[in-house]
Amino acid sequence: MPLTLKIKYFNTFILREEPTVTTAEVASVQVDGDGIIIASPTVIITASNSDIVDDMTVHGPGITEKITCTVSGTTLTLSKAQKLEKGVTLTFSNPTPYLTTPFAANKEWHIEESRIKGGFNEKTVDFGVKAYAVDKKYDRNHRKNAMIYSGIFNSRTGVNNTNQFSIGESITKAVDSVYGSIQKLYAEDTNLLIFQENKVYNALIDKDAIFTAEGASLSTTAKVVIGQVSPYLGEYGIGKNPESFAVYGFRKYFVDKDRAAVLRLSRDGLTEISSYGMKSFFRENLQISNRIYGMYDLHAKSYILSLDLNRSVEQNKQTFNVKTTAVVDQTSRTKEIKLKSSNSKILVGMAVETEEIKNKTVVVTAVRNNIITVSRNIGVFADDVLTFIPTQEFLTKPINPLTKFKTLAFDDKVNGWTSFLTYNPRFGGSIASNFYTWNGADLYKHYSNEDKNTFYEQFQPSTVTIISNQNPSLVKHYKTINYEGTNNWKVIDMFSPADDDNSYKAYPIPGNITGRYSNQFGITSFAGFTPLEKKYYANVIINDTSTITGISALTTTGVKGFFAETTLEHQPVNNDKTSNRKKHAELFSVGFNYEQSLY
């Protein structure tokens, strides 16, 4: 290859061949019906690149093995399906970097002066062995269990050596590869926390440990960046969910998905906080989680954990019904409409709205899986979006809405999980005692709006499920229920097992405001809870028992069993029964009056 160099004096130059390396940005990726990225051998890049040729090796985030490609314009076909996120940059290199073909020879060359410092008559470097000896098997090496650090950065003296990685010095530190890859690093004071998939370590920074004759360790200053690495007791790690990590003060929280454990790292070591009354919940739900988001709410002093599930699960029981949408599967001009998928939030009595149909003139009369029946013939086309609006916010019977997330809070003061939450954040954190979360790409500030229980402009009522199990060996006859708290709490579900297949169920109990009425004499009466001395009382009335054998002689009051499970819901209303979402809800205690069952 001809080469012309303009020089001031005669010198010796070395022509060195370089590997062919180029990059490209991912323009689009494959997703499933829920928008979750799936592995695919096809990758679309933003623009064609003539430097990318067939059989080049592909490197990039998420690629942990040797992958080659074939190229056709902006479409790349990988040798093995990969999960790649949109917008990431991929690097392409020749599998044998130093080729001798004319095509490669015209690509990358490096001209290097052989004289030391380039000075006249300075010593020269011979064509023999050189300090930059070429590795003919050059390739990227992924050391998942190791760390590498650069030169120092000092803003006061203007020293910035962060781009220097001198192989003449000890600049790497590795931990045991048997515990998987390093997923998270966290610097704390003069120590470094290292989170592997199956182990957690504490490493010294800018110091090392020496040991006395008795085996005691002493910390001493040393010319090392990362000193001795010490593991924490317990076979726990952060799995492949570093997004679950959160910190407050000297406490750190994270999730080990493989062991179905939520952990707290504090001065006393690792503690499995998922075992505090929630072991079975995390065992069932962590294994079906795609992403696990952890954050700390500085306002409420709680660790918030949000599970992004790969299938729908039941939310808490409630009578509140929300507006929902569904997509039409087939064109129709009848009362029967087929939807692309079933939607548990579509209920009989809801109004149907389209671009042409307004004012709640069409209502749902029947729901059967993904087929709904409406009150009159309407014309809809495939892929039309139908909106279903409840005619009343609170229903008379409880429902179990389906959701693909679970968000809950852990409080160190009670050392337990205090509440499920109804918002689904993608990330979050606290700044200056304010708690922020991301709803998709939108940033949301909590505790800033006047409406209670409203997140991302969506309201959900407060619900509490309790179990009465005093004297567990005694068969009890529950007669009344009472509570202390704000007004208009109501019982939406109460039952006690009769046998393995049946339960004694009580009728719902309205709140003291929504259940208030005037009788024919103008006297105020209560169909549900009755206020008395700042407490609220109600009778427990058994529902239909005709399907349960052997209890036809029961009276209409009370339910019997070893225990009773009761769900209360707060409906925020003013004294005139109008909705008021600015009202807060408090529930201090719930009590039951029961007697021993005699049959």
C-alpha positions in Angstrom: 0.0 0.0 0.0 1.5 3.4 -1.0 2.1 5.8 1.9 3.4 9.4 1.8 4.8 11.1 4.9 6.0 14.7 5.2 8.9 14.9 7.6 11.4 17.6 8.6 14.3 15.2 8.9 15.0 11.6 8.3 13.6 9.2 10.8 12.4 5.7 11.0 8.6 4.9 11.1 6.8 1.7 11.8 3.6 0.8 10.0 1.3 -1.2 12.3 -1.9 -3.0 11.3 -4.9 -2.4 13.6 -8.1 -4.5 14.1 -11.3 -3.3 12.3 -13.7 -2.0 14.9 -17.0 -0.1 14.2 -20.2 0.7 16.1 -24.0 0.9 15.4 -27.0 1.9 17.5 -30.0 -0.4 17.9 -33.1 1.2 16.4 -35.9 -1.2 17.4 -36.3 -4.5 19.3 -38.7 -7.4 19.6 -41.3 -7.2 22.4 -44.2 -9.5 23.4 -47.9 -8.5 23.8 -47.1 -6.9 27.2 -44.3 -4.7 25.8 -41.6 -6.8 27.5 -38.4 -7.3 25.5 -37.9 -10.8 24.2 -34.8 -12.6 22.7 -34.6 -12.3 18.9 -31.9 -13.1 16.3 -33.0 -10.0 14.3 -31.7 -6.6 15.1 -32.5 -3.3 13.3 -29.9 -0.6 13.5 -30.4 3.1 12.9 -28.4 3.4 9.7 -26.5 1.1 7.4 -22.7 0.9 7.9 -20.3 -0.2 5.2 -17.7 -1.2 7.8 -20.1 -3.9 9.2 -19.6 -7.1 7.2 -20.7 -10.7 7.6 -19.1 -12.9 10.3 -18.0 -9.9 12.4 -18.1 -10.4 16.2 -20.8 -8.4 18.0 -20.2 -6.9 21.5 -22.6 -4.9 23.6 -24.7 -4.7 26.8 -26.4 -8.0 27.5 -24.2 -10.0 25.1 -22.1 -12.3 27.3 -21.0 -14.9 24.7 -19.4 -14.9 21.2 -22.0 -13.8 18.8 -21.5 -13.2 15.0 -23.7 -11.5 12.5 -24.8 -11.3 8.9 -25.8 -8.0 7.5 -28.4 -6.8 5.0 -28.7 -3.0 5.0 -30.0 -2.0 8.4 -31.0 -5.5 9.4 -28.6 -7.7 11.3 -29.1 -11.4 11.8 -27.3 -12.7 14.9 -25.9 -16.2 15.3 -28.0 -16.6 18.5 -31.1 -14.8 19.8 -30.3 -11.9 22.2 -32.3 -9.5 24.5 -31.1 -6.1 23.4 -32.6 -2.8 24.5 -33.4 0.0 22.1 -30.8 2.7 21.9 -27.8 0.7 23.1 -24.6 0.8 21.1 -23.2 -2.4 19.6 -19.5 -2.8 18.7 -18.4 -4.9 15.8 -14.9 -6.4 15.3 -13.3 -8.9 13.0 -13.1 -12.4 14.5 -9.4 -12.5 13.4 -8.5 -8.8 13.8 -5.2 -8.7 11.9 -6.3 -9.9 8.4 -4.2 -9.9 5.3 -6.9 -9.4 2.7 -6.9 -6.2 0.6 -10.3 -5.3 2.0 -9.0 -5.3 5.6 -5.7 -3.8 4.7 -7.3 -0.6 3.4 -9.2 -0.2 6.6 -7.1 0.4 9.7 -3.3 1.2 9.9 -1.3 2.9 12.6 1.9 4.9 11.9 4.3 4.9 14.8 7.7 6.7 15.0 10.5 4.4 16.1 12.8 6.9 17.7 12.4 7.6 21.4 10.6 11.0 21.9 10.9 11.5 18.1 14.1 13.4 18.7 17.0 13.7 16.2 19.5 10.9 16.7 17.6 9.6 19.7 17.6 5.9 20.4 15.5 3.8 18.2 13.2 0.8 18.8 14.2 -2.1 16.6 11.9 -4.2 14.5 12.3 -7.0 17.0 10.3 -7.5 20.2 8.3 -4.3 21.1 6.5 -3.2 24.2 3.2 -3.2 22.4 3.5 -6.8 21.3 0.5 -7.8 19.1 -1.8 -10.5 20.4 -3.0 -12.3 17.3 -5.9 -13.8 19.3 -7.1 -10.4 20.5 -10.7 -10.4 21.7 -12.8 -8.9 24.4 -12.6 -10.7 27.7 -15.6 -10.6 30.0 -14.4 -11.0 33.7 -17.8 -11.0 35.4 -16.3 -11.4 38.8 -13.6 -8.8 38.6 -13.2 -5.0 38.9 -10.7 -2.7 37.2 -9.8 0.9 38.2 -8.1 3.7 36.5 -5.7 6.4 37.6 -6.7 9.1 40.1 -8.8 12.1 39.7 -8.1 15.2 41.9 -10.1 18.3 41.1 -8.0 20.5 43.4 -4.7 19.8 41.6 -6.2 19.3 38.2 -5.0 15.7 37.9 -7.3 13.6 35.8 -6.0 10.1 35.0 -9.3 8.4 34.7 -8.5 7.4 31.1 -5.3 5.6 32.2 -5.3 1.9 32.9 -1.7 0.9 33.4 -1.1 -2.8 33.1 2.2 -2.3 34.9 0.3 -1.8 38.2 -2.1 -4.0 40.1 -5.4 -2.4 38.9 -7.7 -5.4 39.1 -9.5 -7.1 42.0 -11.5 -10.3 41.6 -13.9 -12.1 43.9 -14.8 -15.8 43.8 -16.4 -16.6 40.4 -18.4 -19.5 41.9 -20.8 -16.9 43.3 -21.6 -15.4 39.8 -21.1 -12.0 38.3 -20.8 -8.7 40.1 -24.1 -6.9 39.8 -23.8 -3.9 42.1 -21.1 -1.7 43.7 -21.9 0.7 46.5 -19.3 3.0 48.2 -19.9 3.6 51.9 -17.5 5.9 53.7 -14.1 4.2 53.2 -15.5 0.8 52.3 -16.9 -0.7 49.2 -19.9 -3.1 49.1 -19.7 -5.7 46.4 -22.9 -7.5 45.4 -22.6 -10.7 43.5 -25.4 -12.9 42.3 -25.0 -15.2 45.3 -22.7 -13.3 47.7 -22.1 -10.0 49.4 -18.7 -8.6 50.3 -17.2 -5.7 52.1 -13.9 -4.4 50.7 -11.5 -1.8 52.1 -10.7 1.3 50.1 -7.3 2.9 50.1 -6.2 0.7 53.0 -5.5 -2.9 53.7 -5.6 -5.3 56.7 -2.7 -6.8 58.5 -3.0 -9.5 61.1 -1.4 -9.9 64.5 0.1 -13.1 65.8 -3.2 -13.9 67.5 -5.1 -13.5 64.1 -6.7 -10.2 64.9 -7.0 -7.8 61.9 -5.6 -4.2 61.9 -6.4 -1.6 59.3 -3.4 0.1 57.8 -2.8 2.6 55.1 -1.6 1.0 51.9 -0.9 2.0 48.3 -3.9 0.0 47.1 -7.3 1.2 45.8 -9.2 -1.9 46.8 -7.8 -3.7 49.8 -8.9 -6.9 51.6 -12.3 -8.3 50.6 -14.4 -9.9 53.4 -17.6 -11.8 52.8 -20.8 -11.3 54.9 -22.1 -14.4 56.5 -24.9 -16.1 54.7 -25.3 -17.5 51.1 -27.2 -14.5 49.8 -26.7 -12.2 46.9 -28.6 -9.7 44.8 -29.3 -12.2 41.9 -29.7 -10.4 38.6 -31.9 -7.6 40.1 -29.6 -4.7 41.1 -32.6 -2.4 40.5 -34.0 -3.8 43.8 -31.2 -2.0 45.8 -32.1 0.9 48.1 -30.3 2.6 51.0 -31.2 4.7 54.0 -28.7 5.6 56.6 -26.6 2.5 57.4 -29.2 0.1 56.1 -29.3 -1.4 52.6 -32.1 -3.3 51.1 -32.1 -5.7 48.2 -33.7 -8.9 46.8 -32.3 -12.3 46.2 -34.8 -13.7 43.7 -33.3 -17.2 43.4 -33.8 -17.7 47.2 -37.2 -15.9 47.3 -35.7 -13.5 49.9 -35.8 -9.8 50.6 -32.7 -8.8 52.6 -31.5 -6.0 54.8 -27.8 -5.3 55.3 -27.1 -3.4 58.5 -24.5 -3.3 61.3 -25.7 -6.8 62.4 -25.1 -8.3 59.0 -27.7 -9.8 56.6 -31.3 -10.2 57.8 -34.1 -11.9 55.7 -36.9 -9.4 56.2 -39.2 -11.3 53.8 -39.7 -13.9 56.5 -41.5 -11.4 58.7 -45.0 -12.7 57.9 -44.6 -12.6 54.1 -42.5 -15.7 53.3 -45.2 -17.4 51.2 -46.1 -14.2 49.3 -42.5 -13.7 48.2 -42.0 -17.3 47.4 -45.0 -17.2 45.0 -44.5 -13.8 43.5 -40.7 -13.3 43.1 -40.5 -16.3 40.8 -42.9 -14.7 38.3 -41.3 -11.2 38.5 -39.6 -9.7 35.4 -38.1 -6.7 37.2 -38.0 -5.9 40.9 -37.7 -2.2 41.7 -36.5 -1.1 45.1 -36.6 2.5 46.5 -36.7 4.3 49.9 -39.5 6.6 50.8 -37.9 9.1 53.1 -41.3 10.8 53.9 -42.8 7.6 55.3 -39.5 6.0 56.3 -40.3 2.8 54.4 -38.6 0.6 51.9 -40.8 0.4 48.8 -40.6 -2.8 46.7 -42.5 -3.0 43.4 -42.7 -6.4 41.5 -43.3 -6.2 37.8 -45.0 -9.6 37.2 -45.1 -11.6 34.0 -48.8 -12.6 34.5 -51.9 -11.2 36.0 -52.7 -11.7 39.7 -55.6 -10.7 41.9 -55.5 -7.3 43.6 -57.1 -6.8 47.0 -60.8 -7.1 47.3 -62.7 -3.9 46.8 -66.1 -2.5 45.7 -64.6 0.5 43.9 -64.9 0.2 40.1 -62.7 2.1 37.6 -63.0 3.1 34.0 -61.3 0.7 31.7 -60.7 0.1 28.0 -60.7 -3.0 25.6 -59.8 -3.5 22.0 -62.3 -5.1 19.6 -61.2 -8.3 17.9 -63.8 -8.6 15.1 -66.0 -6.2 13.2 -69.6 -6.5 14.4 -73.0 -4.8 14.1 -74.9 -6.8 16.7 -75.3 -6.8 20.5 -72.5 -9.3 20.9 -68.9 -8.0 20.7 -65.7 -10.1 20.7 -62.7 -8.5 22.4 -59.1 -9.4 21.8 -58.6 -10.4 25.4 -60.8 -10.7 28.5 -60.8 -7.8 31.1 -61.9 -8.5 34.7 -62.7 -4.8 35.2 -65.6 -5.0 32.7 -68.8 -5.6 34.6 -72.5 -5.8 33.9 -74.1 -2.3 34.1 -71.1 -0.4 32.8 -71.7 2.2 30.1 -70.0 1.6 26.7 -68.5 4.6 24.9 -66.9 5.0 21.4 -66.2 8.0 19.2 -69.8 7.8 18.0 -71.6 6.6 21.2 -71.7 9.0 24.1 -73.9 9.9 27.1 -74.1 6.4 28.5 -76.8 5.2 26.1 -75.4 1.7 25.7 -74.7 -0.5 28.8 -73.2 -4.0 29.3 -75.8 -6.7 29.9 -73.5 -9.8 30.0 -69.9 -10.7 30.2 -68.5 -14.1 29.2 -64.7 -14.3 29.0 -63.7 -12.0 26.1 -67.3 -11.7 24.7 -69.6 -9.0 26.0 -73.3 -8.3 25.3 -74.6 -4.8 25.2 -78.2 -3.3 25.5 -78.6 -2.6 21.7 -77.0 -3.3 18.4 -73.9 -1.1 17.7 -71.4 -1.0 14.9 -67.7 -1.6 15.8 -64.7 -2.4 13.7 -61.7 -4.6 14.5 -59.0 -2.8 16.5 -61.6 -0.2 17.7 -61.0 0.9 21.4 -64.0 0.7 23.6 -64.3 2.6 26.9 -66.3 1.1 29.8 -67.5 3.6 32.4 -69.0 2.5 35.7 -72.5 4.0 36.4 -71.6 4.1 40.1 -68.1 4.2 41.7 -68.8 1.8 44.5 -70.6 -1.5 43.9 -72.6 -3.6 46.3 -70.5 -6.7 45.8 -66.7 -7.0 46.1 -64.6 -7.6 43.1 -61.0 -8.8 42.7 -59.4 -6.6 39.9 -56.5 -8.2 38.1 -53.1 -6.5 38.0 -49.6 -7.3 36.7 -47.7 -5.7 39.6 -47.5 -5.8 43.4 -46.1 -2.9 45.4 -45.6 -3.1 49.1 -43.8 -1.2 52.0 -41.5 -2.4 54.8 -41.1 -0.3 58.0 -38.1 -0.9 60.3 -40.0 0.6 63.3 -42.4 -2.3 63.3 -40.0 -4.7 61.6 -42.7 -5.7 59.2 -44.5 -5.2 56.0 -47.1 -2.5 56.7 -49.2 -2.2 53.5 -49.8 -3.0 49.9 -49.7 0.1 47.6 -51.8 0.7 44.5 -49.2 2.5 42.3 -46.8 0.8 39.9 -43.5 2.8 39.7 -40.7 2.1 37.3 -38.1 3.7 39.6 -38.0 6.1 42.6 -36.1 7.7 45.3 -36.1 10.5 47.9 -34.6 14.0 47.8 -34.8 16.5 50.6 -37.5 14.4 52.4 -39.6 14.3 49.3 -40.4 11.0 47.6 -40.5 10.8 43.8 -41.3 7.9 41.4 -41.4 7.5 37.7 -44.6 6.5 36.0 -43.1 5.5 32.7 -41.2 8.6 31.6 -43.2 10.9 33.9 -41.8 12.0 37.2 -44.4 12.0 40.1 -44.0 13.7 43.5 -45.8 11.9 46.3 -47.7 13.5 49.2 -48.2 16.6 47.1 -51.8 16.4 46.0 -54.9 17.0 48.2 -56.8 13.8 47.0 -56.0 10.9 49.2 -55.2 7.4 47.8 -54.6 9.0 44.4 -51.5 8.1 42.5 -50.8 9.0 38.9 -54.3 10.5 38.8 -55.9 7.2 39.6 -57.9 6.7 42.8 -58.1 3.5 44.8 -59.9 3.1 48.2 -58.2 2.0 51.4 -58.9 -1.7 52.3 -57.9 -3.7 55.3 -58.2 -7.5 55.6 -58.1 -8.9 59.2 -58.4 -12.3 60.7 -60.1 -12.9 64.1 -58.6 -16.0 65.6 -58.8 -15.6 69.4 -59.1 -18.9 71.2 -58.2 -20.8 68.0 -59.5 -24.2 69.3 -63.0 -22.8 70.2 -65.8 -22.9 67.6 -67.1 -19.4 67.8 -70.4 -17.7 66.9 -69.6 -14.2 65.7 -72.5 -11.9 66.5 -71.4 -8.2 66.2 -68.4 -6.2 64.9 -67.2 -2.8 66.0 -64.3 -0.5 65.1 -62.6 2.8 66.1 -61.5 5.2 63.4 -62.9 7.6 60.8 -66.5 7.3 59.7 -68.0 5.3 56.8 -65.8 2.2 57.0 -67.8 -0.7 55.7 -67.5 -4.5 55.6 -67.5 -5.7 52.1 -66.7 -9.4 52.8 -66.8 -11.6 55.9 -66.7 -15.4 56.0 -65.7 -18.3 58.2 -65.0 -21.8 56.9 -67.7 -24.4 57.5 -65.8 -27.2 56.0 -63.1 -27.8 53.3 -65.4 -26.7 50.5 -67.9 -24.3 52.0 -67.9 -21.1 54.2 -70.4 -19.3 56.3 -70.7 -15.9 54.7 -72.1 -12.7 56.2 -74.0 -10.0 54.4 -72.0 -6.8 53.6 -72.3 -4.1 56.2 -72.7 -0.5 54.9 -70.9 2.5 56.4 -72.6 4.7 58.9 -73.1 7.5 56.3 -73.9 5.5 53.1 -76.1 3.2 55.1 -78.0 6.0 56.9 -81.7 6.6 56.1 -84.8 8.1 57.5 -87.8 5.8 58.2 -91.4 6.6 57.6 -91.6 8.5 60.9 -88.6 10.7 60.0 -86.3 9.0 62.5 -82.7 8.5 61.4 -81.8 4.8 61.2 -78.7 2.9 60.1 -78.7 -0.1 57.8 -75.0 -0.9 58.8 -72.6 0.6 61.3 -74.2 2.7 64.0 -72.2 5.4 65.7 -72.1 5.3 69.5 -69.6 7.2 71.7 -67.1 7.6 68.9 -67.2 3.9 68.0 -69.2 2.2 65.3 -71.1 -1.0 65.9 -73.0 -3.4 63.6 -74.8 -6.8 63.7 -73.3 -9.7 61.7 -76.1 -11.3 59.7 -75.5 -14.6 58.0 -76.1 -14.9 54.2 -77.8 -17.7 52.4 -76.8 -21.1 54.0 -79.0 -23.4 52.0 -76.0 -25.0 50.2 -74.2 -25.8 53.5 -75.3 -29.1 55.1 -76.4 -29.3 58.8 -76.9 -25.6 59.6 -80.5 -25.0 58.5 -81.5 -24.4 62.1 -79.3 -21.4 62.5 -80.8 -18.1 63.3 -80.2 -15.1 60.9 -77.6 -13.5 63.1 -73.9 -14.4 63.2 -71.5 -16.7 61.5 -69.7 -19.5 63.2 -66.3 -21.0 62.9 -62.8 -21.3 64.4 -61.9 -17.9 62.8 -63.4 -15.2 60.7 -61.7 -13.3 57.8 -63.1 -9.8 57.3 -62.3 -7.1 54.7 -63.2 -3.5 55.4 -63.2 -0.7 52.9 -63.3 3.0 53.3 -65.7 5.0 51.1 -64.7 8.8 51.4 -67.9 10.8 51.5 -69.2 14.0 53.1 -72.1 13.9 55.6 -74.5 14.5 52.7 -73.2 11.3 51.0 -71.4 13.2 48.2 -67.9 11.9 47.3 -64.9 13.6 49.0 -61.5 12.1 48.1 -59.8 14.7 50.2 -60.9 12.8 53.4 -58.2 10.7 55.0 -59.0 7.2 56.4 -57.9 5.9 59.8 -58.6 2.6 61.4 -57.3 2.2 65.0 -58.9 -1.1 66.1 -61.5 -3.7 65.1 -63.3 -5.9 67.6 -65.8 -8.8 67.5 -68.4 -10.0 70.0 -68.8 -13.8 69.9 -70.0 -16.6 72.0 -69.2 -20.3 72.1 -71.1 -22.3 69.5 -73.3 -25.0 70.9 -73.8 -27.0 67.7 
